Amino acid sequence: MSEILQVRHLVKTFGTNEVLKDIDFSVNSGDVISIIGSSGSGKSTLLRCINLLEDATGGSILFHDQDVLSGAIDEDTYRTKVGMVFQSFNLFNNMNVLDNCMVGQLKVLKRNKEEARAKAIEYLSKVGMELYIKAKPRQLSGGQKQRVAIARALAMNPEILLFDEPTSALDPEMVGEVLDVMKNLAESGMTMLVVTHEMAFARDISTRVIYMADGKIEEEGSPKELFYNPKSQRTKEFLSRFTDSNK
């Protein structure tokens, strides 16, 4: 497996508050990495730094060995390769489902309308939303909006998809439909970096799990290692809530 992304000694501060402290890990092709931890541990800030939505204070992010923080890669080009699915969907409310999935292809990738439409429908079909191409976001459930957001990201042909707590804004009955789509993507070989509170997904679908606490990577390993034989006491305490509820 080839190494796609390397995060090296990444630091992020807001004023005097150090939110990310010397973050170091790599992402290989085909990895499904779940990032878990309590609220405020820096998980979402890490993804936002990787996607250049936040400016890192220090360290480097290497995409195919090019440091994206140095300005060596055009930001828009980089974001097509490292796509992001947000907690709050971020769909364009004035556009229908099809146009939401076409606009980035037309403006950034410069595809023609026929190709963009074909790609949009291909990925909307993949997430079970092809029948809703004329619907506006306000006519969709939360789960349907998130599936459209995933299709929109996929239509840009990313090498990695970042998911920032993709189910946390959903009603409980809609969580499953989004997790099913993500499970299918993982099984198809999509490289994914997922900030999540869904511990069963992290345990059952991930190839690797990162546990963050206080802005640092407290522990990293396979799901089996982390869930069933954690080395850190903090990891044990965090996961005990999940394991106790599943006994």
Secondary structure, DSSP 8 states (H G I E B T S, - for coil): --EEEEEEEEEEEETTEEEEEEEEEEEETT-EEEEE--TTSSHHHHHHHHTTSS--SEEEEEETTEEGGGT-S-HHHHHHHEEEE-TT----TTS-HHHHHHHHHHHTS---HHHHHHHHHHHHHHTT-GGGTT--GGGS-HHHHHHHHHHHHHTT--SEEEEESTTTTS-HHHHHHHHHHHHHHHHTT-EEEEE-S-HHHHHHT-SEEEEEETTEEEEEE-HHHHHHS--SHHHHHHHHHHHHHT-
